Amino acid sequence: MKETFGQYIRILRTQKGYTLTQLAAKLDLDAANLSKIENGKRGFDQKKLTKLSEIFELDIEEVKDEYVSDKIAQHIYELGCSAELLKVAEEKAEYRRTQKNE
């Protein structure tokens, strides 16, 4: 998906018909903090990914992929990296996987 992780949460929340307050309570947050997360003013706590996947009945790997890809994209944007960076990073990740399996 192209949206930020906070926007992803907002989409899931509205599709299920939850208010900010309802979802915040399920995640042990207050509504103001959840609003900040959805608006990109605060990060989402990685420890709550499992709970988020359970609430929306999603595969945890899908939720983790959304979370991590947003973190990577944010870091690339903040550093002002080139588009070529992703290709190089993917090659390095593959190299690390092969080294781990040896």
SEBAMI-311548 format. One record per atom (N, C-alpha, C, O): residue in one letter; x, y, z; atom name. Coordinates in nm, 4 decimals, always signed. Layout:
N
('a' (X Y Z) 'CA') ...
# end
This chain:
102
('m' (+0.0837 -0.1180 +0.0000) 'N') ('m' (+0.0000 +0.0000 +0.0000) 'CA') ('m' (+0.0880 +0.1241 +0.0000) 'C') ('m' (+0.2019 +0.1211 +0.0465) 'O') ('k' (+0.0351 +0.2300 -0.0512) 'N') ('k' (+0.1123 +0.3529 -0.0618) 'CA') ('k' (+0.1012 +0.4413 +0.0618) 'C') ('k' (+0.1854 +0.5288 +0.0820) 'O') ('e' (+0.0013 +0.4210 +0.1434) 'N') ('e' (-0.0182 +0.5099 +0.2569) 'CA') ('e' (+0.0793 +0.4801 +0.3711) 'C') ('e' (+0.1456 +0.3764 +0.3739) 'O') ('t' (+0.0853 +0.5746 +0.4647) 'N') ('t' (+0.1680 +0.5545 +0.5825) 'CA') ('t' (+0.1032 +0.4498 +0.6725) 'C') ('t' (-0.0121 +0.4120 +0.6521) 'O') ('f' (+0.1776 +0.4039 +0.7713) 'N') ('f' (+0.1209 +0.3046 +0.8621) 'CA') ('f' (+0.0036 +0.3628 +0.9408) 'C') ('f' (-0.0945 +0.2932 +0.9666) 'O') ('g' (+0.0133 +0.4882 +0.9784) 'N') ('g' (-0.0972 +0.5530 +1.0484) 'CA') ('g' (-0.2222 +0.5600 +0.9623) 'C') ('g' (-0.3329 +0.5371 +1.0110) 'O') ('q' (-0.2051 +0.5913 +0.8357) 'N') ('q' (-0.3192 +0.5950 +0.7440) 'CA') ('q' (-0.3764 +0.4546 +0.7241) 'C') ('q' (-0.4975 +0.4371 +0.7106) 'O') ('y' (-0.2884 +0.3559 +0.7224) 'N') ('y' (-0.3297 +0.2153 +0.7120) 'CA') ('y' (-0.4218 +0.1799 +0.8295) 'C') ('y' (-0.5260 +0.1170 +0.8113) 'O') ('i' (-0.3818 +0.2212 +0.9493) 'N') ('i' (-0.4643 +0.1948 +1.0677) 'CA') ('i' (-0.5991 +0.2652 +1.0547) 'C') ('i' (-0.7028 +0.2064 +1.0854) 'O') ('r' (-0.5984 +0.3908 +1.0095) 'N') ('r' (-0.7244 +0.4656 +0.9932) 'CA') ('r' (-0.8172 +0.3938 +0.8951) 'C') ('r' (-0.9375 +0.3833 +0.9193) 'O') ('i' (-0.7615 +0.3446 +0.7851) 'N') ('i' (-0.8426 +0.2726 +0.6862) 'CA') ('i' (-0.9047 +0.1480 +0.7486) 'C') ('i' (-1.0240 +0.1224 +0.7320) 'O') ('l' (-0.8237 +0.0707 +0.8204) 'N') ('l' (-0.8753 -0.0495 +0.8866) 'CA') ('l' (-0.9852 -0.0128 +0.9865) 'C') ('l' (-1.0895 -0.0778 +0.9923) 'O') ('r' (-0.9603 +0.0912 +1.0641) 'N') ('r' (-1.0555 +0.1342 +1.1672) 'CA') ('r' (-1.1887 +0.1749 +1.1058) 'C') ('r' (-1.2947 +0.1335 +1.1527) 'O') ('t' (-1.1830 +0.2556 +1.0012) 'N') ('t' (-1.3084 +0.3028 +0.9406) 'CA') ('t' (-1.3821 +0.1907 +0.8682) 'C') ('t' (-1.5051 +0.1882 +0.8658) 'O') ('q' (-1.3066 +0.0977 +0.8089) 'N') ('q' (-1.3718 -0.0159 +0.7432) 'CA') ('q' (-1.4490 -0.1018 +0.8429) 'C') ('q' (-1.5544 -0.1561 +0.8099) 'O') ('k' (-1.3966 -0.1139 +0.9644) 'N') ('k' (-1.4641 -0.1919 +1.0685) 'CA') ('k' (-1.5688 -0.1110 +1.1441) 'C') ('k' (-1.6463 -0.1661 +1.2223) 'O') ('g' (-1.5708 +0.0211 +1.1201) 'N') ('g' (-1.6693 +0.1052 +1.1867) 'CA') ('g' (-1.6335 +0.1426 +1.3295) 'C') ('g' (-1.7208 +0.1827 +1.4066) 'O') ('y' (-1.5072 +0.1303 +1.3658) 'N') ('y' (-1.4641 +0.1694 +1.4998) 'CA') ('y' (-1.4404 +0.3201 +1.5069) 'C') ('y' (-1.3919 +0.3814 +1.4118) 'O') ('t' (-1.4749 +0.3776 +1.6199) 'N') ('t' (-1.4372 +0.5165 +1.6455) 'CA') ('t' (-1.2920 +0.5160 +1.6943) 'C') ('t' (-1.2367 +0.4113 +1.7281) 'O') ('l' (-1.2321 +0.6349 +1.6972) 'N') ('l' (-1.0975 +0.6471 +1.7540) 'CA') ('l' (-1.0950 +0.5939 +1.8966) 'C') ('l' (-1.0037 +0.5206 +1.9346) 'O') ('t' (-1.1942 +0.6304 +1.9741) 'N') ('t' (-1.2000 +0.5898 +2.1147) 'CA') ('t' (-1.2117 +0.4386 +2.1284) 'C') ('t' (-1.1463 +0.3791 +2.2140) 'O') ('q' (-1.2935 +0.3762 +2.0458) 'N') ('q' (-1.3120 +0.2311 +2.0529) 'CA') ('q' (-1.1823 +0.1569 +2.0201) 'C') ('q' (-1.1416 +0.0666 +2.0931) 'O') ('l' (-1.1181 +0.1956 +1.9101) 'N') ('l' (-0.9946 +0.1268 +1.8725) 'CA') ('l' (-0.8835 +0.1561 +1.9725) 'C') ('l' (-0.8066 +0.0668 +2.0082) 'O') ('a' (-0.8749 +0.2794 +2.0173) 'N') ('a' (-0.7722 +0.3156 +2.1154) 'CA') ('a' (-0.7855 +0.2283 +2.2399) 'C') ('a' (-0.6852 +0.1805 +2.2928) 'O') ('a' (-0.9062 +0.2074 +2.2865) 'N') ('a' (-0.9285 +0.1245 +2.4056) 'CA') ('a' (-0.8820 -0.0190 +2.3817) 'C') ('a' (-0.8226 -0.0806 +2.4701) 'O') ('k' (-0.9087 -0.0718 +2.2634) 'N') ('k' (-0.8664 -0.2082 +2.2307) 'CA') ('k' (-0.7143 -0.2205 +2.2261) 'C') ('k' (-0.6593 -0.3276 +2.2515) 'O') ('l' (-0.6464 -0.1096 +2.1934) 'N') ('l' (-0.5001 -0.1092 +2.1831) 'CA') ('l' (-0.4324 -0.0572 +2.3102) 'C') ('l' (-0.3104 -0.0414 +2.3140) 'O') ('d' (-0.5112 -0.0311 +2.4130) 'N') ('d' (-0.4594 +0.0261 +2.5380) 'CA') ('d' (-0.3897 +0.1599 +2.5147) 'C') ('d' (-0.2819 +0.1853 +2.5683) 'O') ('l' (-0.4528 +0.2446 +2.4342) 'N') ('l' (-0.4066 +0.3809 +2.4067) 'CA') ('l' (-0.5200 +0.4765 +2.4396) 'C') ('l' (-0.6340 +0.4346 +2.4595) 'O') ('d' (-0.4882 +0.6043 +2.4450) 'N') ('d' (-0.5983 +0.6997 +2.4521) 'CA') ('d' (-0.6250 +0.7514 +2.3105) 'C') ('d' (-0.5394 +0.7420 +2.2225) 'O') ('a' (-0.7425 +0.8049 +2.2907) 'N') ('a' (-0.7849 +0.8463 +2.1569) 'CA') ('a' (-0.6941 +0.9542 +2.0988) 'C') ('a' (-0.6705 +0.9561 +1.9780) 'O') ('a' (-0.6429 +1.0437 +2.1825) 'N') ('a' (-0.5547 +1.1502 +2.1331) 'CA') ('a' (-0.4265 +1.0917 +2.0746) 'C') ('a' (-0.3797 +1.1374 +1.9704) 'O') ('n' (-0.3700 +0.9921 +2.1400) 'N') ('n' (-0.2481 +0.9295 +2.0881) 'CA') ('n' (-0.2753 +0.8527 +1.9595) 'C') ('n' (-0.1946 +0.8570 +1.8667) 'O') ('l' (-0.3873 +0.7829 +1.9531) 'N') ('l' (-0.4214 +0.7117 +1.8306) 'CA') ('l' (-0.4412 +0.8108 +1.7158) 'C') ('l' (-0.3998 +0.7843 +1.6029) 'O') ('s' (-0.5035 +0.9232 +1.7440) 'N') ('s' (-0.5211 +1.0265 +1.6422) 'CA') ('s' (-0.3851 +1.0746 +1.5907) 'C') ('s' (-0.3670 +1.0921 +1.4702) 'O') ('k' (-0.2912 +1.0955 +1.6803) 'N') ('k' (-0.1563 +1.1376 +1.6401) 'CA') ('k' (-0.0883 +1.0316 +1.5543) 'C') ('k' (-0.0181 +1.0645 +1.4587) 'O') ('i' (-0.1087 +0.9053 +1.5879) 'N') ('i' (-0.0522 +0.7959 +1.5080) 'CA') ('i' (-0.1127 +0.7979 +1.3678) 'C') ('i' (-0.0405 +0.7915 +1.2683) 'O') ('e' (-0.2444 +0.8066 +1.3604) 'N') ('e' (-0.3118 +0.8079 +1.2305) 'CA') ('e' (-0.2713 +0.9277 +1.1456) 'C') ('e' (-0.2700 +0.9190 +1.0228) 'O') ('n' (-0.2383 +1.0393 +1.2098) 'N') ('n' (-0.2004 +1.1607 +1.1378) 'CA') ('n' (-0.0496 +1.1743 +1.1166) 'C') ('n' (-0.0027 +1.2772 +1.0680) 'O') ('g' (+0.0252 +1.0722 +1.1527) 'N') ('g' (+0.1689 +1.0721 +1.1285) 'CA') ('g' (+0.2498 +1.1592 +1.2215) 'C') ('g' (+0.3652 +1.1905 +1.1922) 'O') ('k' (+0.1920 +1.1988 +1.3326) 'N') ('k' (+0.2637 +1.2844 +1.4280) 'CA') ('k' (+0.3287 +1.2039 +1.5399) 'C') ('k' (+0.4021 +1.2581 +1.6224) 'O') ('r' (+0.3010 +1.0757 +1.5415) 'N') ('r' (+0.3570 +0.9862 +1.6423) 'CA') ('r' (+0.3686 +0.8482 +1.5801) 'C') ('r' (+0.2870 +0.8091 +1.4967) 'O') ('g' (+0.4706 +0.7753 +1.6217) 'N') ('g' (+0.4887 +0.6399 +1.5702) 'CA') ('g' (+0.4040 +0.5387 +1.6450) 'C') ('g' (+0.3611 +0.5623 +1.7579) 'O') ('f' (+0.3808 +0.4267 +1.5807) 'N') ('f' (+0.3059 +0.3172 +1.6408) 'CA') ('f' (+0.4038 +0.2254 +1.7122) 'C') ('f' (+0.5117 +0.1973 +1.6601) 'O') ('d' (+0.3674 +0.1789 +1.8301) 'N') ('d' (+0.4528 +0.0899 +1.9092) 'CA') ('d' (+0.4558 -0.0489 +1.8458) 'C') ('d' (+0.3532 -0.1162 +1.8352) 'O') ('q' (+0.5738 -0.0899 +1.8046) 'N') ('q' (+0.5910 -0.2193 +1.7383) 'CA') ('q' (+0.5381 -0.3350 +1.8236) 'C') ('q' (+0.4933 -0.4361 +1.7695) 'O') ('k' (+0.5428 -0.3213 +1.9540) 'N') ('k' (+0.4959 -0.4278 +2.0437) 'CA') ('k' (+0.3459 -0.4508 +2.0317) 'C') ('k' (+0.2961 -0.5545 +2.0753) 'O') ('k' (+0.2734 -0.3562 +1.9735) 'N') ('k' (+0.1285 -0.3681 +1.9605) 'CA') ('k' (+0.0846 -0.4241 +1.8244) 'C') ('k' (-0.0349 -0.4297 +1.7954) 'O') ('l' (+0.1807 -0.4654 +1.7414) 'N') ('l' (+0.1448 -0.5174 +1.6090) 'CA') ('l' (+0.0591 -0.6436 +1.6180) 'C') ('l' (-0.0369 -0.6592 +1.5425) 'O') ('t' (+0.0935 -0.7328 +1.7093) 'N') ('t' (+0.0157 -0.8564 +1.7237) 'CA') ('t' (-0.1277 -0.8247 +1.7635) 'C') ('t' (-0.2221 -0.8811 +1.7083) 'O') ('k' (-0.1435 -0.7352 +1.8586) 'N') ('k' (-0.2776 -0.6956 +1.9023) 'CA') ('k' (-0.3561 -0.6340 +1.7867) 'C') ('k' (-0.4740 -0.6642 +1.7679) 'O') ('l' (-0.2901 -0.5474 +1.7095) 'N') ('l' (-0.3551 -0.4850 +1.5944) 'CA') ('l' (-0.4014 -0.5908 +1.4945) 'C') ('l' (-0.5132 -0.5836 +1.4433) 'O') ('s' (-0.3155 -0.6891 +1.4669) 'N') ('s' (-0.3534 -0.7939 +1.3717) 'CA') ('s' (-0.4707 -0.8770 +1.4247) 'C') ('s' (-0.5567 -0.9191 +1.3474) 'O') ('e' (-0.4743 -0.9003 +1.5549) 'N') ('e' (-0.5857 -0.9756 +1.6143) 'CA') ('e' (-0.7164 -0.8977 +1.6063) 'C') ('e' (-0.8206 -0.9539 +1.5728) 'O') ('i' (-0.7108 -0.7695 +1.6367) 'N') ('i' (-0.8317 -0.6856 +1.6337) 'CA') ('i' (-0.8963 -0.6872 +1.4955) 'C') ('i' (-1.0184 -0.6959 +1.4826) 'O') ('f' (-0.8115 -0.6784 +1.3916) 'N') ('f' (-0.8646 -0.6713 +1.2551) 'CA') ('f' (-0.8623 -0.8061 +1.1828) 'C') ('f' (-0.8915 -0.8141 +1.0635) 'O') ('e' (-0.8274 -0.9113 +1.2564) 'N') ('e' (-0.8252 -1.0470 +1.2012) 'CA') ('e' (-0.7407 -1.0542 +1.0745) 'C') ('e' (-0.7838 -1.1060 +0.9715) 'O') ('l' (-0.6172 -1.0000 +1.0855) 'N') ('l' (-0.5234 -0.9997 +0.9747) 'CA') ('l' (-0.4047 -1.0890 +1.0081) 'C') ('l' (-0.3736 -1.1123 +1.1249) 'O') ('d' (-0.3401 -1.1377 +0.9053) 'N') ('d' (-0.2178 -1.2146 +0.9231) 'CA') ('d' (-0.1109 -1.1222 +0.9797) 'C') ('d' (-0.0903 -1.0128 +0.9271) 'O') ('i' (-0.0430 -1.1639 +1.0853) 'N') ('i' (+0.0577 -1.0817 +1.1499) 'CA') ('i' (+0.1687 -1.0440 +1.0525) 'C') ('i' (+0.2240 -0.9345 +1.0625) 'O') ('e' (+0.2020 -1.1305 +0.9600) 'N') ('e' (+0.3079 -1.0997 +0.8637) 'CA') ('e' (+0.2682 -0.9836 +0.7727) 'C') ('e' (+0.3521 -0.9009 +0.7373) 'O') ('e' (+0.1414 -0.9774 +0.7351) 'N') ('e' (+0.0923 -0.8658 +0.6534) 'CA') ('e' (+0.1061 -0.7343 +0.7299) 'C') ('e' (+0.1503 -0.6337 +0.6745) 'O') ('v' (+0.0682 -0.7362 +0.8563) 'N') ('v' (+0.0759 -0.6161 +0.9393) 'CA') ('v' (+0.2220 -0.5754 +0.9602) 'C') ('v' (+0.2555 -0.4572 +0.9530) 'O') ('k' (+0.3081 -0.6730 +0.9859) 'N') ('k' (+0.4510 -0.6437 +1.0023) 'CA') ('k' (+0.5097 -0.5849 +0.8743) 'C') ('k' (+0.5887 -0.4907 +0.8795) 'O') ('d' (+0.4714 -0.6403 +0.7603) 'N') ('d' (+0.5204 -0.5878 +0.6321) 'CA') ('d' (+0.4801 -0.4421 +0.6130) 'C') ('d' (+0.5608 -0.3605 +0.5684) 'O') ('e' (+0.3571 -0.4096 +0.6462) 'N') ('e' (+0.3106 -0.2706 +0.6357) 'CA') ('e' (+0.3903 -0.1805 +0.7292) 'C') ('e' (+0.4304 -0.0705 +0.6910) 'O') ('y' (+0.4131 -0.2270 +0.8505) 'N') ('y' (+0.4843 -0.1484 +0.9503) 'CA') ('y' (+0.6299 -0.1256 +0.9095) 'C') ('y' (+0.6781 -0.0123 +0.9081) 'O') ('v' (+0.6983 -0.2337 +0.8766) 'N') ('v' (+0.8409 -0.2245 +0.8435) 'CA') ('v' (+0.8620 -0.1469 +0.7140) 'C') ('v' (+0.9538 -0.0653 +0.7056) 'O') ('s' (+0.7792 -0.1707 +0.6137) 'N') ('s' (+0.7958 -0.0975 +0.4874) 'CA') ('s' (+0.7769 +0.0526 +0.5080) 'C') ('s' (+0.8439 +0.1331 +0.4433) 'O') ('d' (+0.6861 +0.0905 +0.5977) 'N') ('d' (+0.6678 +0.2324 +0.6270) 'CA') ('d' (+0.7896 +0.2890 +0.6987) 'C') ('d' (+0.8317 +0.4010 +0.6701) 'O') ('k' (+0.8465 +0.2127 +0.7916) 'N') ('k' (+0.9674 +0.2580 +0.8624) 'CA') ('k' (+1.0833 +0.2766 +0.7649) 'C') ('k' (+1.1564 +0.3753 +0.7731) 'O') ('i' (+1.0999 +0.1825 +0.6733) 'N') ('i' (+1.2072 +0.1914 +0.5741) 'CA') ('i' (+1.1849 +0.3127 +0.4836) 'C') ('i' (+1.2777 +0.3895 +0.4580) 'O') ('a' (+1.0633 +0.3291 +0.4360) 'N') ('a' (+1.0317 +0.4420 +0.3478) 'CA') ('a' (+1.0556 +0.5753 +0.4187) 'C') ('a' (+1.1084 +0.6691 +0.3589) 'O') ('q' (+1.0172 +0.5835 +0.5443) 'N') ('q' (+1.0377 +0.7056 +0.6213) 'CA') ('q' (+1.1867 +0.7361 +0.6352) 'C') ('q' (+1.2287 +0.8510 +0.6208) 'O') ('h' (+1.2653 +0.6341 +0.6629) 'N') ('h' (+1.4100 +0.6523 +0.6794) 'CA') ('h' (+1.4750 +0.6961 +0.5475) 'C') ('h' (+1.5594 +0.7858 +0.5466) 'O') ('i' (+1.4364 +0.6339 +0.4382) 'N') ('i' (+1.4888 +0.6701 +0.3065) 'CA') ('i' (+1.4538 +0.8152 +0.2742) 'C') ('i' (+1.5376 +0.8908 +0.2250) 'O') ('y' (+1.3300 +0.8529 +0.3021) 'N') ('y' (+1.2860 +0.9904 +0.2766) 'CA') ('y' (+1.3664 +1.0894 +0.3610) 'C') ('y' (+1.4144 +1.1907 +0.3100) 'O') ('e' (+1.3808 +1.0596 +0.4902) 'N') ('e' (+1.4502 +1.1515 +0.5805) 'CA') ('e' (+1.5981 +1.1682 +0.5435) 'C') ('e' (+1.6547 +1.2761 +0.5608) 'O') ('l' (+1.6595 +1.0624 +0.4932) 'N') ('l' (+1.8003 +1.0698 +0.4549) 'CA') ('l' (+1.8200 +1.1269 +0.3147) 'C') ('l' (+1.9322 +1.1604 +0.2767) 'O') ('g' (+1.7122 +1.1381 +0.2380) 'N') ('g' (+1.7223 +1.1909 +0.1025) 'CA') ('g' (+1.7969 +1.0973 +0.0089) 'C') ('g' (+1.8731 +1.1425 -0.0766) 'O') ('c' (+1.7757 +0.9687 +0.0242) 'N') ('c' (+1.8486 +0.8686 -0.0545) 'CA') ('c' (+1.7943 +0.8578 -0.1972) 'C') ('c' (+1.6809 +0.8959 -0.2260) 'O') ('s' (+1.8783 +0.8053 -0.2841) 'N') ('s' (+1.8403 +0.7865 -0.4243) 'CA') ('s' (+1.7468 +0.6674 -0.4403) 'C') ('s' (+1.7348 +0.5836 -0.3509) 'O') ('a' (+1.6819 +0.6614 -0.5537) 'N') ('a' (+1.5940 +0.5484 -0.5852) 'CA') ('a' (+1.6751 +0.4198 -0.5987) 'C') ('a' (+1.6226 +0.3109 -0.5756) 'O') ('e' (+1.7998 +0.4311 -0.6352) 'N') ('e' (+1.8882 +0.3152 -0.6499) 'CA') ('e' (+1.9126 +0.2453 -0.5163) 'C') ('e' (+1.9472 +0.1272 -0.5132) 'O') ('l' (+1.8949 +0.3166 -0.4082) 'N') ('l' (+1.9199 +0.2613 -0.2751) 'CA') ('l' (+1.8428 +0.1326 -0.2502) 'C') ('l' (+1.8988 +0.0379 -0.1950) 'O') ('l' (+1.7175 +0.1265 -0.2890) 'N') ('l' (+1.6367 +0.0074 -0.2632) 'CA') ('l' (+1.6934 -0.1155 -0.3324) 'C') ('l' (+1.6918 -0.2246 -0.2755) 'O') ('k' (+1.7432 -0.0996 -0.4536) 'N') ('k' (+1.8027 -0.2116 -0.5256) 'CA') ('k' (+1.9253 -0.2627 -0.4506) 'C') ('k' (+1.9406 -0.3833 -0.4314) 'O') ('v' (+2.0115 -0.1725 -0.4087) 'N') ('v' (+2.1320 -0.2102 -0.3360) 'CA') ('v' (+2.0952 -0.2753 -0.2018) 'C') ('v' (+2.1535 -0.3770 -0.1643) 'O') ('a' (+2.0001 -0.2176 -0.1308) 'N') ('a' (+1.9580 -0.2719 -0.0021) 'CA') ('a' (+1.8990 -0.4121 -0.0177) 'C') ('a' (+1.9233 -0.4996 +0.0654) 'O') ('e' (+1.8226 -0.4327 -0.1227) 'N') ('e' (+1.7641 -0.5646 -0.1477) 'CA') ('e' (+1.8741 -0.6673 -0.1734) 'C') ('e' (+1.8665 -0.7799 -0.1243) 'O') ('e' (+1.9758 -0.6293 -0.2497) 'N') ('e' (+2.0882 -0.7190 -0.2756) 'CA') ('e' (+2.1624 -0.7521 -0.1466) 'C') ('e' (+2.2018 -0.8667 -0.1251) 'O') ('k' (+2.1816 -0.6528 -0.0613) 'N') ('k' (+2.2497 -0.6762 +0.0664) 'CA') ('k' (+2.1670 -0.7653 +0.1585) 'C') ('k' (+2.2215 -0.8503 +0.2289) 'O') ('a' (+2.0359 -0.7457 +0.1579) 'N') ('a' (+1.9488 -0.8302 +0.2397) 'CA') ('a' (+1.9562 -0.9750 +0.1927) 'C') ('a' (+1.9608 -1.0670 +0.2744) 'O') ('e' (+1.9572 -0.9951 +0.0622) 'N') ('e' (+1.9685 -1.1311 +0.0079) 'CA') ('e' (+2.1031 -1.1921 +0.0459) 'C') ('e' (+2.1100 -1.3097 +0.0815) 'O') ('y' (+2.2084 -1.1142 +0.0386) 'N') ('y' (+2.3422 -1.1617 +0.0788) 'CA') ('y' (+2.3402 -1.2052 +0.2250) 'C') ('y' (+2.3941 -1.3106 +0.2588) 'O') ('r' (+2.2791 -1.1257 +0.3113) 'N') ('r' (+2.2720 -1.1613 +0.4540) 'CA') ('r' (+2.1937 -1.2909 +0.4751) 'C') ('r' (+2.2302 -1.3727 +0.5596) 'O') ('r' (+2.0855 -1.3096 +0.3979) 'N') ('r' (+2.0081 -1.4336 +0.4097) 'CA') ('r' (+2.0930 -1.5534 +0.3720) 'C') ('r' (+2.0867 -1.6572 +0.4378) 'O') ('t' (+2.1732 -1.5400 +0.2654) 'N') ('t' (+2.2562 -1.6545 +0.2231) 'CA') ('t' (+2.3660 -1.6815 +0.3258) 'C') ('t' (+2.4013 -1.7970 +0.3494) 'O') ('q' (+2.4205 -1.5760 +0.3873) 'N') ('q' (+2.5242 -1.5936 +0.4886) 'CA') ('q' (+2.4680 -1.6610 +0.6135) 'C') ('q' (+2.5359 -1.7421 +0.6765) 'O') ('k' (+2.3476 -1.6285 +0.6483) 'N') ('k' (+2.2830 -1.6860 +0.7672) 'CA') ('k' (+2.2584 -1.8350 +0.7482) 'C') ('k' (+2.2645 -1.9121 +0.8439) 'O') ('n' (+2.2306 -1.8755 +0.6249) 'N') ('n' (+2.1983 -2.0164 +0.5970) 'CA') ('n' (+2.3224 -2.1036 +0.5813) 'C') ('n' (+2.3107 -2.2252 +0.5667) 'O') ('e' (+2.4398 -2.0437 +0.5842) 'N') ('e' (+2.5618 -2.1244 +0.5676) 'CA') ('e' (+2.6131 -2.1743 +0.6996) 'C') ('e' (+2.7147 -2.2436 +0.7042) 'O') 
# end
